[in-house]
């Protein structure tokens, strides 16, 4: 058997007794621990303050008299305020790190009966975090006749050993994952795995979360569900504040995000709190964060790390404790390479990154989402609309086929259901209504990208017919970059990020302008059409 080490606070009240024969009639936790025939204590690590050194002497002597094989090892630890959690935890953490323990060669028991409640809590946390590599030990007096030894029991923190608790935790985790999916029984394995991971992250941390994915993939809805889940678990008390960063430009961006003081600029007639302060105690969702300017990005980074920021025109910093969820349909790594997104902010956001797939990538989830959208319509309009059997089969046959592009993802699906429900005043979507909607979706997507590119929006059919497949693929990427960039220079920096660092001077905008001119395109063609 391995030797046993017990780590324990000296009980200034429970371990105290008059030094005489009567003390052996009283239960004293430290001494009683060493009186059990079924618990051999080889090493007793006693923690006490200088104020109780004399009591520690008495207790050590009594332990030696009842258990000569027990080696008492005393450690003096003084606290200015024994009820100050920060001080007690910090000093006990240093103590634990410096204590010689070998869990492979000895059994370690951490006694949590003695000491202040704060000390007991800190010992529990240090044991749970494995700074003290052992099990928790609890003692108590024996009921009935006086007994100096009392009783002892070990608390096992491995919850997996308790079937009922493990089952309950698994059930609650599954309920949380279902909550994040709005109760939709999704069938896509990759999506379900991602939601399970998000549930664990959302429940255990307040670190920033980055949601990536195409427009309409559900980033905004998922962010709100994460907030509502944390609210249900009493992990947040504040509000959910959402802003689309694409709508923020210039000075108004700074003012909207960080607030301003009265008179800070023309039109600032009163103080403005700003979105970050509105999210204090809650969650801030910055959708399309890649649209923010570099100055705003720098201030957001400081607000995340220090919880402090400077409102426009203020000489005193403001504070806000919030969790950030950022959403984007851009490749932020490429934006960092192009110089349009700060590398340090990206590194801070990239701790927990989740890429939401588009609807076309999870077609098996169209059927359950179809029912969900019908439920949402009923909640909004107060009227239940359903499919007849043939109409539902026709719609799903089209929705699951390659002909359905779902370029707008779940927004396309929601709009489609709304249209069919609106054109079915008797509460029943029939085959003719579905046929009309299918034709409407085909026309909608015919005006959009073909096979994933957007070229027919800017080039005629004859011009496209003259393109080699190689040129079409290259041009499609250039067009997509231009459509999402804020300036010709930004698009050029993105497209020529690698080659531009090898040249002494660069003019990426002119280089891009000449490339577009080969196909009869100019920068103005992309404004408003991206």
Secondary structure, 3 states (H helix, E strand, C coil): CCEEEEEEECCCCCCCCCCCHHHHHCCCHHHHHCCCCCCCCCEEEEEECHHHHHHHHHHHHHHHHHCCCCEEEEEECCCCCCCCHHHHHHHHHHHHHHCCCCCCCEEEEEECCCCCHHHHHHHHHHHHCCCCCCEEEEEECCCCCCCCCCEEEEECCCHHHCHHHHHHHHHHHHHHHHHHCCCCCCCCHHHHHHHHHHHHHHHHCCCCEEEECCCCCCHHHHHHHHHHHHHHCCCCCCCEEEEEHHHCCHHHHHHHHHCECCCCCCCCCCCECCHHHHCCCCEEEEECHHHCCHHHHHHHHHHHHHCEECCECCCCCEECCCEEEEEECCCHHHHHHHCCCCHHHHHHHCCCEEECCCHHHCHHHHHHHHHHHHHHHHHHHCCCCEECHHHHHHHHHHHCCCCCCCCCCHHHHHHHHHHHHHCCCCCEECHHHHHHHHHHHHHHHHCCCECCECHHHCCCHHHHHCCCHHHHHHHHHHHHHHHHCCCHHHHHHHHCHHHHCCCCCCCHHHHHHHHHHCCCCCHHHHCCCC
